[in-house]
Amino acid sequence: MQRIPEPELMQAAEQTQAYAEADFEDANALFVDSFRTAFGDNLEGVVLDLGCGPADIVCRLALHYPALCFHALDGSASMLAWGERSVSRYDVSNRVSLLQRYLPCHDLPLNSYEVITSNSLLHHMRDPADFWNMLADYASVGTKVLVMDLLRPQSESEAQDLVAQYAADAPQVLRKDFYNSLLAAYRPDEIKHQLQQAGLDKLTVHVVSDRHWQVVGRLA
């Protein structure tokens, strides 16, 4: 099945509310568990998170890693408003800064970061090279990277089955977004090619669930 792009930003109030209030417990826990497995439990420095959305993953990481600070980016003002609620609820405002940025951008507070993370942003990007090149630009020797996103199914019917399995009770707007996101997602061979083009081929690609892949590693 060929990839079908979708809009880059979630802007509508109904759409962002449905996403922010959705139950992503399994996927978000998978991200945090994968991060801990890859990089251990004793980290310090500043994390750059690309496409933080409602910031649930960033806040979970902040709770587990008290020596990490976070610069969390998203292009959607309405999504960042939900992120502010998460930061307040988790009580991590002293270490989490939410920044409205449209990728690619080159005006971040730091020139490089010890850690770069991203969850479910790449499939929104019009040009995936913008994502990987920005990641490379803000990395340095030893930067730890964990990127996770959806895995495009082999067919539209398989995408419909995944929506029925994981979002049957979700609002219609969220079911539609999930379906469109699955169709807009990338396959592992496409990700490997993107990494090669960006000079990031030392990072490894893993399929970690029936609907997710991860890119993980340290940059040399």
Secondary structure as UniProt FT lines:
FT   HELIX           13..21
FT   HELIX           25..39
FT   STRAND          45..50
FT   TURN            53..54
FT   HELIX           56..64
FT   TURN            66..67
FT   STRAND          68..74
FT   HELIX           77..90
FT   TURN            93..95
FT   STRAND          96..100
FT   STRAND          115..119
FT   HELIX           122..124
FT   HELIX           128..137
FT   TURN            141..142
FT   STRAND          144..151
FT   HELIX           156..166
FT   TURN            168..169
FT   HELIX           172..184
FT   HELIX           188..197
FT   TURN            198..199
FT   TURN            201..202
FT   STRAND          204..207
FT   STRAND          212..218
//
